[in-house]
Amino acid sequence: MARGLLARLRAWIAVEDPEERIVGSGDPITSPQHRRSPDAERELERLEDAADENRGEGP
């Protein structure tokens, strides 16, 4: 009985035609909140470098 149920479940989930499958690039998908443009990355690095330089200076 369990095998029959498992077989029906597999058939229900299976993609009928492999041609209908969506093929992606394989790259991980990230949410827009975690994506950054190259310009934003450069600006963050610049700000981090400036903060590192200022840490050594006294008031």
C-alpha positions in Angstrom: 0.0 0.0 0.0 2.8 2.4 0.9 4.6 1.6 -2.3 1.5 2.4 -4.4 1.0 5.7 -2.6 4.6 6.6 -3.1 4.4 5.7 -6.8 1.3 7.9 -7.3 3.0 10.7 -5.4 6.1 10.4 -7.7 4.0 10.4 -10.8 2.0 13.4 -9.6 5.2 15.4 -8.9 7.2 14.3 -12.0 7.5 16.6 -15.0 5.8 14.9 -17.9 8.1 16.3 -20.6 11.7 17.2 -19.9 11.5 19.9 -22.6 9.1 21.8 -20.4 11.6 22.1 -17.6 13.1 25.5 -16.9 16.8 25.6 -17.3 18.6 28.2 -15.3 22.2 29.5 -15.3 23.0 27.6 -12.1 23.9 30.8 -10.2 22.3 31.1 -6.8 19.3 33.4 -6.6 19.5 36.1 -4.0 16.9 38.5 -2.8 17.1 42.1 -4.0 18.0 43.1 -0.5 21.2 41.3 -0.8 22.2 42.3 -4.3 24.6 45.2 -4.7 25.8 46.9 -7.8 29.5 47.1 -8.5 29.3 50.9 -7.9 27.8 50.3 -4.5 30.4 47.7 -3.6 33.2 50.2 -4.5 31.6 52.9 -2.4 31.3 50.6 0.6 35.0 49.6 0.2 36.0 53.3 -0.1 34.0 54.1 3.1 35.5 51.2 4.9 39.0 52.3 4.0 38.3 55.8 5.1 37.0 54.6 8.4 40.1 52.4 8.9 42.3 55.5 8.2 40.4 57.6 10.7 40.5 55.0 13.5 44.2 55.6 14.0 43.7 59.4 14.5 42.9 60.8 17.9 40.3 63.5 18.8 
